[in-house]
């Protein structure tokens, strides 16, 4: 049986907060293998904002690129909250994701979107109505908007597939000189 051609777009900021909300991280290699069982994955893209000289994020993006996930990063916007004086870092790649999806419209049958953001509802409706594309949303019960849930062709909750998606942290090394107390 021929698999459906799909492209995967990952809203990095949305997935960052989703993972914080569910309390575990996504293992992208396992995720790719899971998706390949059902779809012919043509390409995966990960969109995010990044602070200047953020080595940890640069390392993370490098790992994604090793997995053949194309990374699209832009500088984080720095906003000063006038009432509290706090500095807020903001990243919103929704427009970049939407534009790239529309530029790629003829190359896939199903859109797989890792995001629960209702900003994508209009895009989803256009894809389905005008282009007869299927839309498959991957998010969390805690972070998916009801608007995107009712607009998508289908969706799955990360919590229901924790075994397939969760990144298992390796055992931390024991500290030198640490004494185990009974």
Buried (B, 14 or more C-beta within 10 A) or exposed (E): EEEBEBBBBBBBBBBBBBBEBBEBBBBBBBBBEBBEEEBBBEBBBBBBBBBEEBEEBBEBBEEBEEEEBBBBBEEBEEEEEEEEEEEEEEBBBBEBBBEBBEEBBEEBBBBBBBBBBBBBBEBBEBBBEEEEBBBBBBBBEBBBBEBBBEBBBEBBBBBEBEEBBBBEEEEEEEEEEEEEEE
